[in-house]
Amino acid sequence: MIDPSETLPEDWAELIQFFQQQVTTAQAMGKPEKLQKRSDAALLNARQRIELLVDADSFSEIGALVGALAHSGLSASPADALVGGLAKIDGRPVVVGSEDATVKGGSIGLGTHAKRLRLANIAHRERVPLVMLLDGAGERTTNALLRHPYAPNDLQEMAALSRKVPTIAVVMGASAGHGAITGLLSDIVIMTEGGSLFSAGPPLVAAALGEIISKEDLGGPAVHAYSGVVHNIASSEHEALEMVRDYLSYLPSNSWAYPPECEEVDTGYRRLDGILHTLPRDSKRAYNVCDIIRQLVDRNEFREFNPDFGAAIVTGFARLGGRPIAIVANQPAVMSGSITRESAEKAAYLIDLADCYHLPVVFLADNPGVMSGSAAEKVGTLRAAAGMYAAQSRLSTPKLHVTMRKAYGFGSSLMGMNPFDNQTISFAFPGIALGGIPASGGGAAAKMSPEEQALLEQVEREGWLKVADTLGYDEIIDPRDLRNKLLAGLEITRARMVEAPMPKR
């Protein structure tokens, strides 16, 4: 409202007061009782979510008065159930939109369509990240009662800006239909414990299929953490929004730029004195590869990506020498690290994401090969494995490979081990085991005699020396030197950074 201490020209005062009333109404969101209900349930409203996500006082709203007019017998909708605009996160410009479930269930009206497109269009044209906070019912049913104007489609724009600017969706409530597809078109999808995502909600499912199901069982965290649709589950809204900030810190603002570097503590050389106590010498013993990763990277900080999907491979983001990197590592604690359809799909996705945003990729190999058996064949494991192989083969960013204990058959190729395949550098630890298949299984399959079996096992044990002799790896290294060797490998890649980065096709 007008500041009492401010004197306005008489011909402006009435209009400015009316305008401020309209803005106040638009910012009020849903009815007070709806907002209070959310507060009582410890849920943030649409504007509070943006306030918590972005830098203080950096949000500049766009389209606040969309939905301000009541027409065709339908009531007005404050901000048309979508709060959006320009902001900054850690000082970097972003575009952000937040669905407002207190206004018509967060549904998408005709005005909202235009606003969603406008937000995506700005992000695309100005090359800044787009963050969408999803909590809405999809297409508004009453749209069918209106005369449709030119109908803009933000999904087309989302597809067009894919891999050009980082896009992150946070599912913070029930998200259906059009809104849910916004999430599926985003680079990274985060869901809170109270979120759910589906093409159609429980009422429509019941009407169409006769299936009675809750929104949690239909598309909640327990479903989509394991379907691979959602990349991370957050225990609270605060944690989810912090994840957004964290992910953006690893990524450039767009694919015309390199990721931001971080010059702070623990970016230099150091030996990994604890690694030999973490990594069992016996290649059949399980261990958690995340324990190796945290010892390796700066400040022991690792943002795991899609941890519950395809858990036989660990993927995620970290920093090495201050530079953001992506990590793809076999997980011996899950199915001995065998590469499954799900894990291959997850790895290929992250490799492609890293390539598009110019992040080096570190591969840590320790696997017995691609998963075999009738179940694996029925779900198309080989096709997914081929997709992962293609992704790592076309990787144009620095590629650094380490074989830690074993890598058999196609499993070694998927993890970027192939000699002279555009690796920046490739290392192996002493005593690694290589081959088409493990000697124990290979001998049995070939019906070898005990003498032949013993000879095969000896060849396997000594194979790493033969590979080193022919430069199958650039170097066999002491595991304790792993960080220092990778830092030296990364440093040599700085020469290529004189070239301006460009988007990938």
Beta strands, then each sheet from edge to edge (+ up, - down):
strand 1: 60-61
strand 2: 82-89
strand 3: 92-99
strand 4: 130-134
strand 5: 167-171
strand 6: 174-176
strand 7: 188-192
strand 8: 196-198
strand 9: 232-234
strand 10: 302-305
strand 11: 313-320
strand 12: 323-330
strand 13: 361-367
strand 14: 399-408
strand 15: 425-428
strand 16: 433-435
strand 17: 475-476
sheet 1: 1+ 2- 3+ 4+ 5+ 7+ 9+
sheet 2: 6+ 8+
sheet 3: 10+ 11- 12+ 13+ 14+ 15+ 17+
sheet 4: 10+ 11- 12+ 13+ 14+ 16+
end
